[in-house]
Structure formats: C-alpha cells, structure tokens
Amino acid sequence: MLVNDLTPEETADNWDLPLAAIHEVIRYCESHQELLKMEADEERYRLEEQGVSFEPQTIN
C-alpha cells in the first residue's frame, strides 16, 4: 500500500476487499512490527543460503 502510494480505500478497491479488512491489516502490522521484521530477516537469510542475491546486478 505504502510502496504503491495507495490510500486504504484504493487498496481495498484494488484487492476487492472490505475497507475494514485493510484497516485490520494496518493495525496488525503496526502492532507487530518486530515480529514482521524478524520473519522478513529469516526469509532473507534462508533465500541467501539458497544462493539468491539481493544486490542489484550490473548489465554490460
């Protein structure tokens, strides 16, 4: 939502979800930031262990 610069209303419309569901997700993310960061870090670690690179590649 933030990355795409969408309002909650636009997000609900884009995903065909009730606006209340979008507000619930926002509240969850705001109150569980540490858990979400930990899960993202773990996922990144696992992908890097499998050889996935997150660095931009130069094109010659």
C-alpha positions in Angstrom: 0.0 0.0 0.0 2.7 2.5 1.0 5.1 1.4 -1.8 2.3 2.0 -4.3 1.2 5.2 -2.7 -2.4 4.0 -2.3 -4.9 5.0 0.3 -6.7 2.4 2.3 -9.8 2.9 0.1 -7.8 2.5 -3.1 -6.1 -0.7 -1.6 -9.5 -2.2 -0.7 -10.8 -1.5 -4.2 -7.6 -2.8 -5.8 -7.8 -6.1 -3.9 -11.6 -6.4 -3.8 -11.6 -6.4 0.0 -13.7 -4.6 2.5 -12.2 -1.5 3.9 -12.5 -2.9 7.4 -10.1 -5.7 6.3 -7.5 -3.2 5.2 -7.7 -1.3 8.4 -7.3 -4.6 10.3 -4.2 -5.4 8.4 -2.8 -1.9 9.1 -3.4 -2.3 12.8 -1.8 -5.8 12.8 1.3 -4.5 11.0 1.6 -1.5 13.3 1.3 -3.6 16.5 3.6 -6.5 15.3 6.4 -4.6 13.6 9.1 -6.5 15.5 7.7 -9.9 14.5 7.3 -8.9 10.9 10.9 -7.7 10.7 12.1 -10.9 12.3 10.2 -13.0 9.8 11.4 -10.9 6.9 15.0 -11.2 8.1 14.7 -15.0 8.5 13.2 -15.3 5.0 16.0 -13.3 3.5 18.6 -15.4 5.3 17.1 -18.6 4.0 17.0 -17.3 0.4 20.6 -16.1 0.7 21.5 -19.6 1.9 20.0 -21.0 -1.3 22.1 -18.6 -3.4 19.6 -15.8 -4.0 21.3 -12.5 -4.3 19.6 -9.3 -3.3 22.3 -7.0 -4.7 21.5 -5.2 -8.0 23.3 -6.7 -10.9 25.1 -4.5 -13.4 24.2 -5.0 -17.1 27.0 -4.7 -19.5 
